[in-house]
C-alpha cells in the first residue's frame, strides 16, 4: 500500500493525516502532523518522519463520539 495523505485546513495551517503500511508487519498506522499542503510527496515524508503515530482505535473513538446517539 502506498501512503496517502488527507488534509485538514484551518486558520493555523494545514494538518495532514498519512495512512501507511509497515513493510514487515503489514500493520497500517496513521500519522498526524503539519504539512504545507503544497507538495503531497514532501508532506507525506515530513508527516511520517515527524508526525504523531495515531492508532486506529483513537479514530474509531472519535467517529463513535461524533455519531448522534438515539
GROMACS elastic network, one bead per residue, 0.5 to 0.9 nm:
[ bonds ]
;  ai    aj funct       b0    kb
    1     4     6  0.88887   500
    1    20     6  0.68516   500
    1    21     6  0.61855   500
    1    23     6  0.88879   500
    2    19     6  0.85598   500
    2    20     6  0.65383   500
    2    21     6  0.75797   500
    3    18     6  0.64659   500
    3    19     6  0.57195   500
    3    21     6  0.75040   500
    3    44     6  0.71866   500
    4    17     6  0.81185   500
    4    18     6  0.55153   500
    4    19     6  0.56950   500
    4    20     6  0.69912   500
    4    40     6  0.87336   500
    4    44     6  0.73573   500
    5    16     6  0.60829   500
    5    17     6  0.54220   500
    5    19     6  0.67062   500
    5    40     6  0.72749   500
    5    41     6  0.89566   500
    5    43     6  0.80171   500
    5    44     6  0.63444   500
    6    15     6  0.83742   500
    6    16     6  0.55354   500
    6    17     6  0.52266   500
    6    18     6  0.65793   500
    6    19     6  0.86530   500
    7    14     6  0.66218   500
    7    15     6  0.57284   500
    7    17     6  0.65017   500
    7    18     6  0.88913   500
    7    35     6  0.82833   500
    7    37     6  0.71550   500
    8    13     6  0.86176   500
    8    14     6  0.58794   500
    8    15     6  0.51502   500
    8    16     6  0.62103   500
    8    17     6  0.82081   500
    9    12     6  0.80667   500
    9    13     6  0.61338   500
    9    15     6  0.63657   500
    9    16     6  0.86611   500
    9    37     6  0.85236   500
   10    13     6  0.54847   500
   10    14     6  0.63138   500
   10    15     6  0.79380   500
   11    14     6  0.83094   500
   13    34     6  0.75516   500
   13    35     6  0.79988   500
   13    36     6  0.76695   500
   13    37     6  0.87790   500
   14    33     6  0.85645   500
   14    34     6  0.57964   500
   14    35     6  0.55534   500
   14    36     6  0.60723   500
   14    37     6  0.61730   500
   15    32     6  0.71116   500
   15    33     6  0.56129   500
   15    35     6  0.57877   500
   15    36     6  0.82148   500
   15    37     6  0.82199   500
   16    31     6  0.80460   500
   16    32     6  0.57604   500
   16    33     6  0.54777   500
   16    34     6  0.58445   500
   16    35     6  0.59331   500
   16    36     6  0.88399   500
   16    37     6  0.80902   500
   16    43     6  0.77155   500
   16    44     6  0.80910   500
   16    47     6  0.71763   500
   16    51     6  0.88427   500
   17    30     6  0.64004   500
   17    31     6  0.56365   500
   17    33     6  0.66585   500
   17    34     6  0.87160   500
   17    44     6  0.85714   500
   17    47     6  0.77373   500
   17    51     6  0.86549   500
   18    29     6  0.82026   500
   18    30     6  0.53668   500
   18    31     6  0.51485   500
   18    32     6  0.64804   500
   18    33     6  0.83665   500
   18    43     6  0.89104   500
   18    44     6  0.63517   500
   18    47     6  0.69193   500
   18    48     6  0.70597   500
   18    51     6  0.88250   500
   19    28     6  0.67986   500
   19    29     6  0.57067   500
   19    31     6  0.64934   500
   19    32     6  0.89464   500
   19    48     6  0.89174   500
   20    27     6  0.84143   500
   20    28     6  0.55817   500
   20    29     6  0.56967   500
   20    30     6  0.64212   500
   20    31     6  0.81967   500
   20    48     6  0.85508   500
   21    24     6  0.86280   500
   21    25     6  0.81275   500
   21    26     6  0.54963   500
   21    27     6  0.55170   500
   21    29     6  0.63151   500
   21    30     6  0.87852   500
   22    25     6  0.56039   500
   22    27     6  0.54468   500
   22    28     6  0.63474   500
   22    29     6  0.77245   500
   23    26     6  0.55222   500
   23    27     6  0.80849   500
   24    27     6  0.81231   500
   25    28     6  0.87167   500
   28    55     6  0.88083   500
   28    56     6  0.84191   500
   29    53     6  0.68874   500
   29    54     6  0.66605   500
   29    55     6  0.62206   500
   29    56     6  0.70025   500
   30    48     6  0.85924   500
   30    52     6  0.81920   500
   30    53     6  0.58863   500
   30    54     6  0.52498   500
   30    55     6  0.66232   500
   30    56     6  0.72486   500
   31    47     6  0.63793   500
   31    48     6  0.60060   500
   31    49     6  0.88582   500
   31    50     6  0.84826   500
   31    51     6  0.52816   500
   31    52     6  0.51890   500
   31    54     6  0.56135   500
   31    55     6  0.86125   500
   32    47     6  0.65273   500
   32    48     6  0.81464   500
   32    50     6  0.87325   500
   32    51     6  0.50261   500
   32    52     6  0.50666   500
   32    53     6  0.65874   500
   32    54     6  0.68504   500
   33    43     6  0.89528   500
   33    46     6  0.81313   500
   33    47     6  0.51249   500
   33    48     6  0.81543   500
   33    50     6  0.69980   500
   33    52     6  0.62491   500
   34    37     6  0.88628   500
   34    43     6  0.79501   500
   34    46     6  0.81868   500
   34    47     6  0.66374   500
   34    50     6  0.87105   500
   34    51     6  0.73320   500
   35    38     6  0.81503   500
   35    39     6  0.85907   500
   35    40     6  0.84815   500
   35    42     6  0.82810   500
   35    43     6  0.50523   500
   35    44     6  0.79811   500
   35    46     6  0.72390   500
   35    47     6  0.68673   500
   36    39     6  0.69498   500
   36    40     6  0.83761   500
   36    42     6  0.85679   500
   36    43     6  0.65493   500
   37    40     6  0.66448   500
   37    43     6  0.70847   500
   38    42     6  0.85829   500
   38    43     6  0.80334   500
   39    42     6  0.54697   500
   39    43     6  0.61194   500
   39    44     6  0.86388   500
   40    43     6  0.50252   500
   40    44     6  0.60074   500
   40    45     6  0.86688   500
   41    44     6  0.51741   500
   41    45     6  0.64115   500
   41    46     6  0.86554   500
   42    45     6  0.53346   500
   42    46     6  0.61114   500
   42    47     6  0.85815   500
   43    46     6  0.50223   500
   43    47     6  0.59260   500
   43    48     6  0.83616   500
   44    47     6  0.53209   500
   44    48     6  0.60817   500
   44    49     6  0.85506   500
   45    48     6  0.51317   500
   45    49     6  0.60777   500
   45    50     6  0.85527   500
   46    49     6  0.51199   500
   46    50     6  0.59382   500
   46    51     6  0.73812   500
   47    50     6  0.52180   500
   47    52     6  0.79618   500
   48    51     6  0.56536   500
   48    52     6  0.82657   500
   48    53     6  0.82284   500
   50    53     6  0.89887   500
   51    54     6  0.89022   500
   54    57     6  0.84164   500
   54    58     6  0.68750   500
   54    59     6  0.79990   500
   55    58     6  0.56934   500
   55    59     6  0.72985   500
   56    59     6  0.52571   500
   56    60     6  0.62687   500
   56    61     6  0.87429   500
   57    61     6  0.61124   500
   57    62     6  0.85928   500
   58    61     6  0.51474   500
   58    62     6  0.63425   500
   58    63     6  0.87755   500
   59    62     6  0.50103   500
   59    63     6  0.62141   500
   59    64     6  0.85212   500
   60    63     6  0.51517   500
   60    64     6  0.60552   500
   60    65     6  0.85885   500
   61    65     6  0.61015   500
   61    66     6  0.85666   500
   62    65     6  0.52050   500
   62    66     6  0.62074   500
   62    67     6  0.88768   500
   63    66     6  0.50677   500
   63    67     6  0.64231   500
   64    67     6  0.55003   500
   64    68     6  0.86221   500
   65    68     6  0.77618   500
   65    69     6  0.86481   500
   66    69     6  0.88695   500
